[in-house]
């Protein structure tokens, strides 16, 4: 799970311009 999560995180950082708050919200959703 950590590996795929890291890949998704890298994808989000590269492909989508998000604020830190947006990224935090996405991480919280993924952890639920």
N, CA, C and O atoms as CSV, one atom per row, in Angstrom:
chain,resi,resn,atom,element,x,y,z
A,1,UNK,N,N,0.853,-1.200,0.000
A,1,UNK,CA,C,0.000,0.000,0.000
A,1,UNK,C,C,0.888,1.248,0.000
A,1,UNK,O,O,0.612,2.211,-0.715
A,2,UNK,N,N,1.937,1.225,0.794
A,2,UNK,CA,C,2.825,2.389,0.851
A,2,UNK,C,C,3.408,2.698,-0.526
A,2,UNK,O,O,3.529,3.860,-0.912
A,3,UNK,N,N,3.768,1.641,-1.265
A,3,UNK,CA,C,4.405,1.839,-2.565
A,3,UNK,C,C,3.431,2.500,-3.535
A,3,UNK,O,O,3.775,3.475,-4.202
A,4,UNK,N,N,2.209,1.963,-3.610
A,4,UNK,CA,C,1.232,2.530,-4.538
A,4,UNK,C,C,0.826,3.935,-4.086
A,4,UNK,O,O,0.568,4.809,-4.913
A,5,UNK,N,N,0.771,4.141,-2.775
A,5,UNK,CA,C,0.444,5.462,-2.250
A,5,UNK,C,C,1.521,6.465,-2.654
A,5,UNK,O,O,1.209,7.587,-3.052
A,6,UNK,N,N,2.777,6.065,-2.554
A,6,UNK,CA,C,3.866,6.945,-2.948
A,6,UNK,C,C,3.807,7.277,-4.429
A,6,UNK,O,O,4.075,8.407,-4.835
A,7,UNK,N,N,3.452,6.278,-5.232
A,7,UNK,CA,C,3.342,6.499,-6.672
A,7,UNK,C,C,2.214,7.474,-6.973
A,7,UNK,O,O,2.354,8.358,-7.819
A,8,UNK,N,N,1.092,7.307,-6.274
A,8,UNK,CA,C,-0.045,8.203,-6.490
A,8,UNK,C,C,0.331,9.616,-6.065
A,8,UNK,O,O,-0.006,10.586,-6.745
A,9,UNK,N,N,1.032,9.729,-4.935
A,9,UNK,CA,C,1.443,11.035,-4.451
A,9,UNK,C,C,2.345,11.724,-5.472
A,9,UNK,O,O,2.184,12.912,-5.753
A,10,UNK,N,N,3.287,10.974,-6.021
A,10,UNK,CA,C,4.188,11.531,-7.032
A,10,UNK,C,C,3.402,11.941,-8.273
A,10,UNK,O,O,3.675,12.976,-8.880
A,11,UNK,N,N,2.424,11.118,-8.643
A,11,UNK,CA,C,1.592,11.428,-9.811
A,11,UNK,C,C,0.833,12.727,-9.585
A,11,UNK,O,O,0.784,13.591,-10.460
A,12,UNK,N,N,0.241,12.854,-8.399
A,12,UNK,CA,C,-0.533,14.060,-8.106
A,12,UNK,C,C,0.369,15.292,-8.150
A,12,UNK,O,O,-0.019,16.331,-8.685
A,13,UNK,N,N,1.569,15.173,-7.589
A,13,UNK,CA,C,2.473,16.322,-7.554
A,13,UNK,C,C,2.907,16.720,-8.961
A,13,UNK,O,O,3.087,17.904,-9.245
A,14,UNK,N,N,3.077,15.728,-9.848
A,14,UNK,CA,C,3.564,16.022,-11.191
A,14,UNK,C,C,2.447,16.497,-12.114
A,14,UNK,O,O,2.631,17.439,-12.884
A,15,UNK,N,N,1.293,15.848,-12.035
A,15,UNK,CA,C,0.253,16.061,-13.036
A,15,UNK,C,C,-0.762,17.135,-12.649
A,15,UNK,O,O,-1.405,17.726,-13.517
A,16,UNK,N,N,-0.907,17.388,-11.349
A,16,UNK,CA,C,-1.962,18.302,-10.912
A,16,UNK,C,C,-1.372,19.358,-9.981
A,16,UNK,O,O,-0.646,19.035,-9.041
A,17,UNK,N,N,-1.690,20.610,-10.251
A,17,UNK,CA,C,-1.231,21.678,-9.369
A,17,UNK,C,C,-2.214,21.809,-8.215
A,17,UNK,O,O,-3.341,22.274,-8.390
A,18,UNK,N,N,-1.771,21.393,-7.035
A,18,UNK,CA,C,-2.637,21.446,-5.861
A,18,UNK,C,C,-1.970,22.268,-4.766
A,18,UNK,O,O,-0.745,22.350,-4.688
A,19,UNK,N,N,-2.793,22.867,-3.931
A,19,UNK,CA,C,-2.250,23.532,-2.760
A,19,UNK,C,C,-1.955,22.468,-1.710
A,19,UNK,O,O,-2.430,21.338,-1.820
A,20,UNK,N,N,-1.172,22.824,-0.692
A,20,UNK,CA,C,-0.859,21.845,0.353
A,20,UNK,C,C,-2.130,21.366,1.036
A,20,UNK,O,O,-2.238,20.193,1.390
A,21,UNK,N,N,-3.090,22.262,1.225
A,21,UNK,CA,C,-4.350,21.875,1.864
A,21,UNK,C,C,-5.082,20.830,1.032
A,21,UNK,O,O,-5.641,19.878,1.576
A,22,UNK,N,N,-5.077,21.007,-0.281
A,22,UNK,CA,C,-5.730,20.029,-1.161
A,22,UNK,C,C,-5.062,18.663,-1.026
A,22,UNK,O,O,-5.740,17.638,-0.951
A,23,UNK,N,N,-3.728,18.653,-0.994
A,23,UNK,CA,C,-2.990,17.394,-0.893
A,23,UNK,C,C,-3.278,16.725,0.449
A,23,UNK,O,O,-3.459,15.509,0.514
A,24,UNK,N,N,-3.321,17.522,1.521
A,24,UNK,CA,C,-3.624,16.967,2.840
A,24,UNK,C,C,-5.004,16.328,2.837
A,24,UNK,O,O,-5.185,15.241,3.384
A,25,UNK,N,N,-5.973,16.991,2.229
A,25,UNK,CA,C,-7.331,16.452,2.181
A,25,UNK,C,C,-7.361,15.139,1.405
A,25,UNK,O,O,-8.036,14.193,1.814
A,26,UNK,N,N,-6.637,15.074,0.291
A,26,UNK,CA,C,-6.595,13.845,-0.501
A,26,UNK,C,C,-5.958,12.717,0.298
A,26,UNK,O,O,-6.439,11.584,0.267
A,27,UNK,N,N,-4.878,13.020,1.016
A,27,UNK,CA,C,-4.208,11.994,1.814
A,27,UNK,C,C,-5.148,11.467,2.887
A,27,UNK,O,O,-5.183,10.265,3.147
A,28,UNK,N,N,-5.915,12.367,3.517
A,28,UNK,CA,C,-6.855,11.932,4.549
A,28,UNK,C,C,-7.916,11.017,3.956
A,28,UNK,O,O,-8.313,10.036,4.585
A,29,UNK,N,N,-8.378,11.331,2.747
A,29,UNK,CA,C,-9.379,10.483,2.091
A,29,UNK,C,C,-8.801,9.104,1.786
A,29,UNK,O,O,-9.482,8.091,1.940
A,30,UNK,N,N,-7.543,9.072,1.352
A,30,UNK,CA,C,-6.922,7.792,1.007
A,30,UNK,C,C,-6.709,6.936,2.249
A,30,UNK,O,O,-6.722,5.708,2.169
A,31,UNK,N,N,-6.515,7.581,3.395
A,31,UNK,CA,C,-6.239,6.831,4.621
A,31,UNK,C,C,-7.515,6.318,5.277
A,31,UNK,O,O,-7.455,5.465,6.163
A,32,UNK,N,N,-8.677,6.830,4.850
A,32,UNK,CA,C,-9.927,6.383,5.475
A,32,UNK,C,C,-10.260,4.951,5.086
A,32,UNK,O,O,-11.278,4.413,5.522
